[in-house]
Amino acid sequence: MSPATTASNKATFRRLHDAMNTGDVDLISKTIDEVVEPDLVFHAPVPVRANGVEALKQVMAVLLRVYPDLHLVVEDLIAEADKVVGRTTVTGTHRGESMGIQPTGKSVKYNEIFIFRFVNGHVAEIWGVVDVFSQLQQLGASLPATRAPSRTGA
């Protein structure tokens, strides 16, 4: 990939995040239509029953229902060949039901890492890892106790 293509792919990654930060579902949907392949392959456990670009739109709409003041900050952005990797900090106030938890009004801050694969300047595939455990902790969810690793290796 040329440096210009890599820069363009990074700009597209940021464009999607900037659209999310507006909180405008119509603008987000329009931006997705412009920069994402309709048959997007989305490798992330998402709470929707759609595929392709519709799955991404639904995930964004769900996030905004849960956290209407959602804000994404791209902390790191790395591009190589046809992929862009972004590490993002997400903040928001819990105003909608999520993962079985009724709105708490609590502020959350968590991290996520996404890899976007591009084809002809459009997002064709996404892999995502979201720190759901941190979200649940901050929302006061009842979580199973965790055991600290043993110092003896047992």
N, C-alpha and C positions, 0 to 999 in steps of 0.2 A: 504494500500500500504506500502511496505517496504521502509525504508530510501534509499536503493539503487535504487529502482524504481523511487522514487521522484527525486533523484539526476540525474538519467538518463533522465527523462522527462525535467528537467530544462536545462540540457546540450543540448537536442534536440531543445528547444526553442532558446537557444543562437546560436546553429549551423545554424538555419534558418536566424537569424539576421546577423550572420557573413557572410553567403553566400550573403545576400543582399548588405552588405557593399563592396563586391568586384566589384559590378556593372557588373558582367559577367552573362549575361542572361542564357547562357548554363549551367554554374555551378549552378546557382539558380534553374533552371529547374531540373537538375540532383539531387540536394539536396532535392527538393520537392518530387521527385519520390522515393527517398530513405526513407524519414521520414514521409510522409503524406499518409493516406489511399486514394485510388483512388476515393472512393465515399464520400469524405470529405463533411461535412455539414458546409457551410460558412454563418454565420449570420452577415452580414454587408452589408450596402448599397454600392454595388460595380458597377462601370461603365462598366460592361462586360455582355455578353450574354451567358456565359458558366456556367456549374455546376461542382461540385466536384473539383478535383485537378486542372482541366483546368482553373476554375475560379481564383484560387489562382495564377497560373502561369501568367494568363493574367493581373491580378491586379499588380503583381510585374513588368511585362514588361511595363505597362502603367506608373507606378510610375517612372521607370527609364527613360522613354521617356520625362516625364515632368521635372524630377529632375535628370539629368545624374550623378551628384555628390552626390546623396542621401547618407546620413549617419545616421545610427540608433545607439542610445546609450541606452542600457537597464539600466534604473535608479533603478527599483525595480523588484524583481522576487520572487514570493511567490508561493509555491506549497503545495497542500493538496489533499489527495486521488488521483483521476485520473486527476486533473486539475492543470494547471500552469497559473498564472496571471502575466503579465508583463506590467510595465509602461515604455514607451519608449519616448525619445526625438528624433525628426526627424529634420534634417537640409538638405538643398539643395538649388540649384540655379534654378530658374524657366526658363527653356530653351525650354519647349514644351507646346503646347496648353493644357489647363486644365480647366474644368468646364466653357467652353466658353470664357476663358481669353487667349489671345494670349501671347506668351512668353514675359516676362518683363525684364529678367535678374536680378530680385530681389532675394535676399537671403531670405529664410523663415526658421522659427523654430517653430515647433508645437509639441504637445503631442498626444499620443495615448495610449490606454489601450486595451490589447487583453487577452482573456482567451482561452487557448487551452485545450481540453479534449483529453486524450490519451486512446487508446485501444491497448494492447499488444505492447507498446513502440512506436506506431505511432500516429500522430495527426489525430483524427477522426472528430473533431468538433471545430469550431472557432467562437467566438463572438468578435466583435471589435467596439470600439468607437474611432473615430478620430476627432480631433479638426479642422474641416473644416472651421468653422467661422474664426478662427485665421489665417488660410491659406489665405482665401479670403481677410481679412483685410490687411494682409501684402502685398498682390499682388495688392492692390489698387482697389479692386472691389467695385462697387457701391452697398452699402448695405442699407436696410431699417433702418431708425432711430430707436433707442431703447430708451425706457423710463426708467428712473431710478425709482426704487421702491419708493413709497410714504412712508414718515416717519409716517404718520397717519394710515397706514394700508389700505388705500382706493385705 
